[in-house]
Amino acid sequence: MDDRLSERWAWLQYAQAVLWSFFGIRRGNRARQDATQLRPVPLIVMALCLAAAFVALLLFVASVAAKGGST
């Protein structure tokens, strides 16, 4: 069970690293830690998933705004 819990936290760590890098505010010691501890393939997968979710959110907001303006 400990391995499953650490797996869940690992995905959270990947998400956190990607989100901080999207904003460009991850620097110093923590950025170096991420570079040495996190594997590149899951990091890329997480970045693509979060980028797709962000684009979907923007499209949804634009769609709602366009429909709201035409009533």
N, C-alpha and C positions, 0 to 999 in steps of 0.2 A: 504494500500500500504506500510505503514511503516513496517508491519510484514513481508511482502514478501522481502523487502529490507534487513531487519535484518536476515532473513533466509539465503539469499545469502551470506551475510557477515559471518554468522555462519559457513557455509561450507568452506569458505576461511580460517577461523580461525582454523578449524579442519585440513585442508590441511597443513597450515603453521606449526601447532604443530607436525604433523606427519613427515613432511619433515625435520624439525629441529631435531627431535629425530632420524631420519635415519642417520643424520650426527653426532649426539651425541654432539651438541654444545648448546643445550638449558639448561640453568642452572639458579639457583637463583630464584629471585622473579617471573619472567615470567613463569618458570616451575611450581612453586607452584600455580600460578594463573590458568594455564591450568589444573592442577590436580583438582582444586576445581570447576572450571566453566564448563569444558567440560564433556559431558556425555560419558560413556564408549562404548556403542553400536555404535553410529555414528563414534566414534574415531577408533574403530576396523574395521568397514566397510571401512572407508577412508584409513586406513593403508593397508588393503588387496587389495583395488583397486589400490593404488599407487605402491604397491609391484608388483602386476601383470603387471601394465604398465611398470615398470622398467625391469622386466624379458622379456616382449615382445620387448622392445627397445633393450635389449642385444641380443636377438635372431635375430632380424632384422639386427643389425650391424654385427653379426657373419655371417649371411647369405650373406649379401652384400660383406663382406670381402672374404668369401670363393668363391663366384662367380667371384669376381674381380681378384683373384689370379690364376684362371684356364684359362684365356683367352690367 
